[in-house]
C-alpha cells in the first residue's frame, strides 16, 4: 500500500488523514475490480470473434430455400 503524505497537526487532521486512507483503499479495490471486469470483457470479445469466425466457415452459402432443404420421408 502506498505511503500517505503526513498531514500537518491541526484540528481535524487525524480525521482527514483517516478519511484519505479509507478512500485510498476503496479506490484500490475499485481499480482491481475494474481490471478484472476489463479482462473478462476482453476474453468475451475474443470468444465472440472466434465463434463468429468459425460460424463464417461452416454456414451454408447460399442458404437453400426451405422446400429444398427438407429431406423426403424415409419409407418404412
SVG drawing of the C-alpha trace seen along z (x, -y; Angstrom):
<svg xmlns="http://www.w3.org/2000/svg" viewBox="-43 -23 48 73">
<polyline fill="none" stroke="black" stroke-width="0.4" points="0.0,0.0 1.4,-3.5 2.5,-5.7 0.2,-8.6 1.6,-12.1 1.6,-13.4 -1.0,-16.0 0.2,-18.8 -1.0,-18.8 -4.1,-20.9 -7.7,-20.4 -9.3,-17.6 -6.1,-16.5 -6.4,-12.9 -9.9,-12.6 -8.8,-13.9 -5.9,-11.5 -8.1,-8.6 -10.7,-9.6 -7.9,-9.8 -6.6,-6.3 -10.1,-4.8 -10.7,-6.5 -7.3,-5.3 -8.1,-1.7 -11.5,-2.0 -10.0,-3.3 -7.5,-0.4 -10.4,2.1 -12.4,0.4 -9.3,0.4 -8.8,4.1 -12.4,4.8 -12.3,2.8 -9.2,4.5 -10.9,7.9 -14.0,6.8 -11.9,5.4 -10.1,8.7 -13.3,10.7 -14.7,8.4 -11.6,8.9 -12.0,12.7 -15.6,12.5 -14.7,10.4 -12.1,12.9 -14.6,15.8 -17.2,13.9 -14.6,13.2 -13.6,16.9 -17.2,18.0 -18.1,15.6 -15.1,16.8 -16.0,20.4 -19.6,19.7 -18.5,17.9 -16.6,21.0 -19.4,23.5 -22.5,21.6 -24.1,22.8 -23.7,20.3 -26.0,19.6 -28.8,20.7 -31.2,23.2 -34.9,22.3 -36.8,24.3 -38.6,26.6 -35.2,27.7 -33.6,28.1 -36.1,30.7 -35.5,34.3 -38.2,36.6 -39.6,39.1 -37.8,42.4 -40.1,45.2 -40.8,47.8"/>
</svg>
